[in-house]
């Protein structure tokens, strides 16, 4: 996964961004079309046999289309650097977050409905049509890249060394990546346990609807940044947003309450695009354009690996340790004053601890040398 991300980012550094996005969209459309042909021609019983060769062929073709499509998102950050004046990049990054939030919400709601009511076949048709339409739309978008300077020394397909050297050239940048990685470790806790917690309070249909509706928070947060910006020090906004995320993460399950959960999720998701826009805006300013692809790719590969690791680790700890403990009389007597009664107080304890840890780490980051170095680099 890390090789794939850095490879994709290296491609973005080597080629024009629009061309890369067009090629990625074309490959995605072809892969989805091939998956549609497989679905039409193959017997459904064979296709649904998990572990069978046709099942894996179908799955790999679809996943390949999804992975290649990710290059468009990768190139988007560098397109903001190219197309948007420096003082407006924070607003542009907020708008990107708002649009991605809208896409997340629509996908969350309609993907399940499409498969449930229309079936896999028509869902494939919709995916193919929308991919082709987005490709056609992209062809008419003009991105002036004549002035863009590509790195003449970049000859490798996967340039880990170049990414590492580019990161080390900027004082404090490695610390920023490590901070984001740690946040993803904490975020992996929520990724692993939020679904079990929500399903303990409501039926699966209601939980799916709540999760989709709460994703409107992405649009709210992105819209705020698009309108107001991030101020003169986006790194400061990044740390403040993470402190607030920690506060919400610690508090939104402190009682078994559906309204508290929903409100907390909306606020939590509103803060995420603010933090992401702040990080992106900082990187777009301090990292040279010709190296942004590799730096972003290295950072994303490290950060993306963090959440699954913590999710994998915390699941058994919660299931076999904290949840049974909090359902005992001793657990309720020790922590009931803080977490209240209920069957999911073990998960609430994990969320509370994770939120407190995030608050402490973000607060300490304000006092570090790396924070001062990055602010100085941004203000140059």
N, C-alpha and C positions, 0 to 999 in steps of 0.2 A: 504494500500500500504506500509506504514511504517512497520507494523507487518510482512508483507510478506518478505520485504528486510532483516530485522533483523533475521527472521526465516531462510532464505536462508544462510545468513552469519554465523549463529550459526551452521548450518549443515556443512558448510565448515570448521569451527574450530573443529568440533567433529570427522570428518571422513577424510580419505585420499582423496586428491584432485582429483586424476585420477578416483577413484571409483565414487566420486560424479558426475564428468563430464560424465562418462559413463552412470550412472543411469539417469541423466537429459536428455541426448541425447536419451536414450531408451524410456523414457516416452514421449518425444516430438515426436519421430517417431510413437509411438502407437497412440497418440492423433491426429496427422495429418492423419494417416491411418484410424482412426475411422471417422474423418471428411470426408475423401474421400468416405468411405462406405455410410455415410449419404447422401452425394451429389449424389451418384449413385442411391440409393434406393428411395429417397424422391422426390415427384413431385416438379418440379422447381417452379411452381406457389406458392405452399405452402412455399417452402424454402425462396422465395423472399418477402414474406409477412412480412414487418417490424412490429414487435410487436407480431407476431405469435409464438407459442411455438417451432416450428421446426426451425425457424430463430434463436431464442435465443439459442437453443441447439447447432446448428451448430457454432454460434459465440463463445459460451462459450468453446466448445471443442477446437477450433483453438486458442483462447486466452490462454487457459490453457497450451497448447503446447508451446506457445511463452513465457509465464511467467516462466515455468519450465526450458526452454532452457537458460534463463538468468543466471542460476546458473553456467553455463560454463564460462561466462564472469566474474562472481564473483570470481570463483576459479582461474582464470587466473592470477590475481594480486598476489595471494599468491604463485602460481607456479613460477612466476618470482623471488620472494624472495628465494624460495627453490633451483631453478635450476641455477640461474645466480649469479656470484660473485658480491659482493657489488659495486665494481668500474665500473661494466658494466651494472648495472640495468637501468640506465638512457637510454642507447642505446637500451636495450631490450624493455623498455616501449615505446620508439619511434617507434620501429619496430611493436609493437602491435598496436599503433595508425595508422601506415601506412597501415597495413593489414585491420584494421577495416574501414579505409577510403576507401580502395579499395572495400570492401564489401558494404559500403554505396553507392558508386558510381554505382556499378553494379546493386544493388537492385533498386536504383532510376530509372535507365534507363530501365531495363528489366522487372521489375514487371508490370509496366503499359503496356508495349508492349505485354507481355505474356497474360495478361487478355484481352487486346484489340483484339489481333490477334488469340490467341489460345483458349481463353475461360477459365472459372474457373476450369473446369475439368482437362485439361492438366496442368494448373498452379499448381493444387494440386499434380498431379503426379510428376512434377519437384521438388516441395518442399519435397515430401516424399523421392524421390530418393536421392536428395542431403543431406538430413538429415541422411539417412542410410549410405551413403558413408562417411560422416564426422565421424559417429560413428565407422565404420570399421577402418578408418584411426587412430582414437584416440586409438583404441585397440592395435595398434602396436607402440604407443608412450611410451617410458620408462621414468618414473619419479621416481627417487630414493627418497622415503619418509621414508626409514628405520630410518634415523636419526632425523626425524621430531618429535618434542615433542608436543603432544596434551595436552590440558588443563584438568587435572584430576578433577578439581572442576566443570567442565561444565556439568551439568545434565539437565538444562532446555532446552526446545525446542526454546523458545524465551527469550533471556537473555539481556533485556534492562539494568538491573542493572549492569551486568558485563561490558557491552559496555560503560556505563556512567563512571564507576569507572576506566576503562582502559584509557578513555579520560582524566579524571581529574588527573591521575597519571603523565601525561606528561605536564609540564608547557607550555602554549601557544597553545596546540593542539586544545582546544575548540575555541580559537580565529581564528585559521586557518579554522575550519569547518564553523564558522559564516561568515568568509570572503568569502568562496566558496558559501555559501548560499546566501549572498547578491549579488554576481556575477550572480547567477542563477535567482535572482529576476530581475536584469537588463536584463539578457538573455531572460527572459520570454516576455519582451517588443518586442524584435526582433522576437521571436517565433510567437507572436500574429499578428504583423503588416507587416512582410516581405512579406508574400504571397499577401495580398491586395496591397502592394506597387508594387511588381513585376507585378501583373496582371493589374495594372493601366497603365503600360508602354508597355505591349506586350500581345499577345494572350496566352491562357492557354497552348497550345502545346509548344510554344517557351519558356514560363516560366519554364515548366517542364524540358526541355532540358538544359536551362541555369542553373537551380538549380543542375541538375545532373553533368554537366560539371564542375561547380564551386566547387563541392565536391572533385575534384582532389587536392584542397588545403589541405585536410586531409592527403593525401599521401605525399605532399610536406613537410608539417610540420613534420610529423612522420619520413620521410626519413632524414630530417636534424638532428633530435635528434638521430636517429639510427646511423648516421655517425659521428656526432660531439659531442654527449653527451649534458650535461646541465651545465658543469662547476663544480666548487667545492661547489657552493651554489645554489642548485636547487630552494630553496625558493625565492632567489633573482630573478632568471629567471621567476618564477611564477608571481611575481609582475610586472616585466618589460613586460612580455607578456600581462598581463591584462591592463597595461597602453596603449600598442600599440593597443590592441583590442578596448579600449575606443576611441582612436584616429580614427581608421578606422570606428568604429560604428558611430561616430559623423560626419564623412566627406563623407561617400560613397553615401549618398543621398542628399548632400548639393545642388545639381542641378539635374533636371530630365534628366538624361543621362544614357542610357543603358550600354555603355562601362564603365562609372564610377561605375555603380552598379555591373557589372560583375567582374571588377578588384578588387573592394572593397570586394566582397564576397569571391573571391579566397584567398586574403590576410587574411581576417578574419578567414576563415576556416583553413588556414595554421597555424595560431597562436593558435587555440584551442587545437590541440594535443600537442603542446609544453607546454602549461599551464597544461594540464591534466597529461602529463608525469612528469612534475616538482612536482606536488602535489603527485602523486603516488610514485615517487622516495623518496620524503621526508618521507612519511608515512611508506614505506617499511623499512626505516632505523631506525626510532625512535620508532615504535610500535613493541613490541615483536611478533614473528611469531604466537605463540599460541593464540594471541588475535586479530590478524589482521582482521579476518573475521568479528567479531562483531563490531570492530571500523569502518571498511570500510562500513559495513551495516548501522550503525547508521548515519554516515556522509552522505551516499548516500540517506537514507530515508529523512533526513532533507533537503538536497540540492535539491532532486528531487521534493519535495513539493513546493519549492519556485517559480519555473518558471510558473507552471499553475496558481498560485495565482496572480502573477503580470500580466500574460496574460489575466486572467479573468477581472482584474480591469482596465487595460489600454484600452481595446477594446472600452467600452462605452465612456470613457473620450475622446479618439481620434475621435470616430464616431460622437458624439453629441456635442463636445466642440471644440477641436483644428482644426479639418478638416474644419468644417463650418466657423470658425473664420478666418483661413488662406485664405479662398476663398472670403473673403470680401475685400472691398477697404481698410479698416482700417488695416486689417491684412497684406495685401501686402505692404502698406506704412510703417508699423512698422518693418517688417521683410524681405521684398523683397530684400533689399541690401545684406542680409546674405544667404537666402534660395532660392532666385531667383523666377521666375514665374512658375506656373503650378498648377495642380489640386490636387497634393498629398503633398503639402507643410506642411500640418498639421502633416502627418506621419513623414516627414523629421524633423520637430521640435521635435517630441518625440524622434526620434533616436539621434538627436543632444544633447538633454538634458540628455538622458541615457548615452551616451558616455562620456560627461563631468563629470557626477557623478561617473562613473567607474574610470576615470582618477584620480579624487580627492581622492577617497577612497583608491585606490592602492598606490598612492603617500604618503598618510598619514600613511598607514600601514608600510612603511619603518621606520617610527619614533617611532613605538610602542615598548613596552617592550616585547610583545609576539613574535615579529619578532626576537628580539635578543635572547630570550630564545630558540626558535625553531632552530635557527642557531647554538647555543651552543650545543643543544642536538644532532643535526645532525653531528657536528664535533667531538663528543666524540669518 
